[in-house]
Amino acid sequence: MRILRNSRKLSRYGCILCLLLIIVVNPTSPLPREIEERILTNYQIIEQLSADAIDELIANMPSLLGNRLVILEKKKGIGEADFVFENVLVKMMRDSGFKVTQSDPEDKTIDVESMAYRFSFQLIRMSLSYPKISRRYWLGAKMVERKAEIDIFAQLIDLRTGGITWVGDTQKQLGDVIAYSQLKYVEDEQYGFTKPPREELRWSRLVEPIVVGGIVVGLVYLFFSNQSNE
């Protein structure tokens, strides 16, 4: 009660409280470097998602006869990010012991008799999005929910007989939550697919300036009130 009777102390406590609220509403302190390095970039998320899907497809494929060439053929893609999946596919299949090529199946320089299979795949969906951008407890730090999805259909064709020996598909998802300030770190200006639209809640855009404005007005009032009391 003594604090309430002392206008000078009350003003000081009010100023401190308002400053703390401004810091909470507008957090600008970057995350420590070691934390930044542990956060996957959007490009890395697409790579990891591709790897998870390909790992499942390879695990479900039947054993191939002999050490024969396998042609990788894309039947359908989703656009700019296709090359990420294709690069991961080549690496993982080679690491798994397959002898693969991305040459045109109609290339006459390739001896068809030396080939065993064609791995044909379709990228039905491969996307990265920010489903939710909001603050925790309204006045907390702004956070971004990331979500990546992939949907693949694949089949293995015996080039000697022309028959389909295996059909597979897989769906994978990856997601996490990061600080809004980290978007500049995880996005890559070179690749458009790493910069999905930021659909922030409209009400927050209107409320935040009002809150900050109210805090500033409160600070000004407390300052002049304190000066007049002195």
Secondary structure, 3 states (H helix, E strand, C coil): CHHHHCHHHHHHHHHHHHHHHHHHHCCCCCCCHHHHHHCCCHHHHHHHHHHHHHHHHHHHCCCCCCCCEEEEEEEECCCCCHHHHHHHHHHHHHHCCCEEECCCCCCCCCCHHHEEEEEEEEEEEEEEEEEEEEECCCCCCEEEEEEEEEEEEEEEEECCCCCEEEEEEEEEEEEEEEEHHHHHHHCCCCCHHHCCCCCCCHHHHHHHHHHHHHHHHHHHHHHHHHHHHC
